[in-house]
């Protein structure tokens, strides 16, 4: 009985296999049919209005050789494959295996499905898997993009295509090149792998180690990227681009290189608004500029660069601003840096240390050129304190001041306008003892310096002056009202660049 059931099952399986084979058998018709032998194999030669059918797939051509025993056909001229998924493939030559359902199409191959079209001269297509592979160059075109590469794979079931080797995507307003890419024709989403270049119609240049470009949402994500315009270069580990609003979001190891002035701005995060022509760097932001025999550093919570379409001519730094140069150190709540003429304006409790000089006022403005501070303007509540070799404090106070500097950024002269007041200590030639204390009140003053020391003073408009001998100097004579020595607040280089000290771009500092 067991033997009977075994034979019955075997018989059913054989019938199923035979039935499947018959079901997959290729049927055909044509205007003319001839029987031939090629390499001793019987071949059916079909000519004119040739039609092959297998299941719901139809193949038409001008002529064909059909190898009935192997269920293989060779087709020639005006080949059209119509698939049940509504895709159509055209070519000039075809070898089709009815068993594996793999079609090898050659010369002027065109695959069409919906608004998607693929052109190549070499396409292998699996009708079962609805999977195509092209080689020796191919091109995909939809209603938005044209995409070409040396090799490619596409899937009719999930609208996904893979392209590699010499990938070029041409969009409405940009061209993208990459080593390899996946592309979803439904979502209009391209994902690149490896080195990627993008050039937009406004000449913006982008380099990346891969990313995702979503055209339906006008949103892209890039990794290890560099964006270059005519005025600057923006780099970051990750960049998100909102094309609809023309906004780039940069994150991790952000670097902004301002080309014209060769300033570098570093930070944790950045935003570039293309339509508003501004770039914002925040999170431990740092500005760096190499100048002759020195480096200028500026740190703050946030640095904002404004582009006037000619060049980036303004930088705004705010919240805990510090800057460092060997002979020029300062801090403020905020400042504006006019890059085109190298003018810096400091606001909200600004203070500058220049050698032994401490400089304060409500607003400080100065011009920095190469390694030289050319001129400085102090506006309202101006106060300069200088510590001499004996530890005494020479003081100059007034409403407004204008200071100029000689070589090496030594004070050259100071002009005081309004409410002038000064205390300075006269020293012997050996600078080891005090001659006396000079106290002067005058509307306007002009002080000249030599080797960063007061050389002479010119008084204007009814000055009141007195000289106090050393033995008569009292504590109340030592300081002008509102005197405050703030040496403890003076930033050090590590206070400014500590966060970036281990970054690769500062290793050689």
Secondary structure, DSSP 8 states (H G I E B T S, - for coil): -HHHHHHHHHHHHHHHHHHHHHHH--EEE-SEEEEEEETTEEEEEEEEEEEEEETTEEEEEEEEEEETTTTEEEEEEEEEEE-TTS-EEEEEEEEEETTTTEEEEEEEEEEEETTEEEEEEEEEEETTTTEEEE-S-EEEE-SS-EEEESEEEEETTTTEEEEEEEEEEE-SSEEEEEEEEEEETTTTEEEEEEEEEEEETT--EEEEEEEEEETTTTEEEEEEEEEE-SSEEEEEEEEEEETTTTEEEEEEEEEEEETTTTEEEEEEEEEEETTTTEEEEEEEEEEEEEETTEEEEEEEEEEEEEE-SS-EEEEEEEEEEEEEETTEEEEEEEEEEETTTTEEEEEEEEEEEETTEEEEEEEEEEEEETTEEEEEEEEEEEEEEEE-TTS-EEEEEEEEEEEEE-GGG-EEEEEEEEEEEEEEEEE-TTSSSEEEEEEEEEEEEEEEEETTEEEEEEEESS-EEEEEEGGG--GGGS--TT----GGG---HHHHHGGGTTSGGGTT-
